[in-house]
Amino acid sequence: MKCGFCGRTLPPPDKLRQKPCGACLGGCRKIHCPWCGYENPMVPGLLRRWRKKDNSKEND
Amino acid sequence: MAVQSEVCPAERKIVLVGNPNVGKSVLFNALTGAYTVVSNYPGTSVEVSRGCCEIEGVSYEVLDTPGMYSLLPITEEERVAREILLKESAHTVVHVIDARNLERMLPMTLQLVEAGLPVVLLINILDEAERRGMHIDIPLLQEKLGIPVIGGAMARKRGLSELRQAIASYNPDVKAVFGYSHELEKDLAKVSRHLTDDYTLVPRSIALLLLQKDEDAWALIKKAEPSRLEAIEKAVNDTIYERRMDLNLRISLERKRICRAILEEVIHQQADRAPTFFEKLAAWTINPWTGFPLLLLVLYFGIYVFVGKFGAGTLVDLLEGGLFEDYINPWVIDLVQKMTSWYWLRELLVGEYGVFTLGVRYAVALVLPIVGTFFLAFSIMEDVGYFPRLAMLVDRIFKKIGLNGRAVIPMVLGFGCDTMATMVTRTLETVRERIIVTLLLALAVPCSAQLGVIMGLLSEVPGALPVWVACVTLVFLAVGFLSARLLPGERPMFYMELPPMRLPQARNVLIKTVSRMQWYFLEIFPLFIFASVLLWAGKMTGALNGLVRVMAPAISALGLPAKTTAAFIFGFFRRDFGAAGLYDMHAQGLLSPRQLTVAAVTMTLFVPCIAQFLMMKKERGWKVSLGIFMMVTLLAFGVGWGLNLVLGFTGWLA
């Protein structure tokens, strides 16, 4: 996924060290770009799997 | 961990580095073939591929590093990539760059060369650049850079044999040096003359990292020469104090200048090739003469027509007016009345502030369709690459209010959620900037949900929206202008790389919109339910009436009915909840166009929601956040009162 502001490729959420503000119930669902600080939405698991499947289809 | 012996018994190492998606892994596969080992870098979860190849009878170990944008690491991937460069003693470092983005990627080549690393530059994806009418003079670039430069397209193995040849015949003794400005060179010499230990990087490069406050470089110095640490710290601090500007920015600008000079005469664009539509559009968006009319078009069609008319009009009518009012509400109310005779329970579930009739209905039928359409418009603008250009465009105005284009990031974020945007103010360079942006966010930047609901609400009343836009913009500029003059401090420069503009990708837009809607719904739903229970408790105990009585003088000074107090109280729970309260009152015919406009302006400027206030306190402390709270409240009611007088006097929106 690319940052919606600076266009740099974002590291996967599990590899990103980010400090959530703690204001949202159930934890932070946003990924902050480590380069520009822009807030990108975290893609839910189902959509992530769909995107992966779609990508592999494209590659075939 | 994969050790060298697991892969191949090679003596020499080739390290592949470069931005993500430039073809490093394709090159890695082309060099190494099938036998590779992929493992996590020690102590991290970052994957590093190692393979083996033979070039002119010599065996090499090849390392494919994670993508990096600079030698100054920010992410774990970049940290690992740099550590590999520092620790692996490479025979050759192949820097892979995208031929289409030479100017964006060449500064890292400079960093690698000035670090004293044995760099071979591979300009990949050359076929695509040629198709776009670009011609790159590779021999001239090689001459200017002083390192081997190979052009190629690794997906087609074009240039692979030349690269292998360059690696085999690489002479690490030839070192290129790029000169910075006289002042910066003097600063570098001042720091580097204190560095006496034997480092993997040259002292000049270490000095650059120290001046840029690189933590790893400082740790290295502390370990390598503790006795000289004090002298080094003094040299660095003296330089930073003397220059009084962001050295990161200064060094980046210097590198950009050198890159531009190097690329002069190197890149030739086919003369008869007309710029593409997106290249033209990209230029129009940052030119003030065309940029502001384009911005107005984006706001009109993207926000007013799509979110206001379609989302808040058509979709809300369908959901709220059609589905909830006609079918779901009567059925639920009937069911609850049949099931219980307890007044308090009926009120809790389906009363004036009932969990279902207020919480669920507001969240699902009123707010969700509006924020859904807003998020769709927002994701399209984001995917096109419009926001960084907007930052460039407003940089000039922002400078007048003591900020720069960088402050657009938290401002744009504020249109999503002000709470997180307040936290992001920490990315701004000075305390002064952070305070101004925090104040403006609390005062005049509505969050996405509030903006969507207010747009939807006011777009139905002719003339109301321009008045709201004018008021909020004027207050934003006036407060920013005054605070920039009252708060002491320096004004930093703005520097940003612009990614290319492109056609939005339907899949990206859909994924981002759905992700944002899911996040929003999960976040607001419990809060809406909680707020409706609290309001129900207030009604049952009489506390709500007490609060309404306390606020009555202020509300009546605005010319609003007493019932609007409840909407203002909603607004403190969540900004959009308050706007939805106004929407509901307007739908019931309880507000005239003038009252609606005054209430919308006051509510937009009024205190931020609880979450934002707590974040303000966390970031700026009690003193500043309480000061902002008081100021914002007074200003909101003051502006609302003034607007009511002006509208009454002129007869507008009567």
Interface residues (C-beta under 8 A of the other chain):
Chain A: G4 F5 C6 G7 R8 T9 P11 D14 K15 L16 R17 C21 A23 C24 L25 G26 R29 K30 H32 P34 W35 C36 G37 Y38 E39 N40 P41 M42 V43 P44 L47 R51 D54
Chain B: N19 P20 N21 S45 V46 G67 Y69 I74 T75 E76 E77 S379 E382 D383 G385 F387 P388 A391 I409 P410 V412 L413 G416 C417 T419 M420 A421 M423 V424 T427 M496 E497 P499 P500 R507 I511 K512 V514 S515 R516 Q518 W519 L522 E523 P526 L527 A611 L614 M615 K618
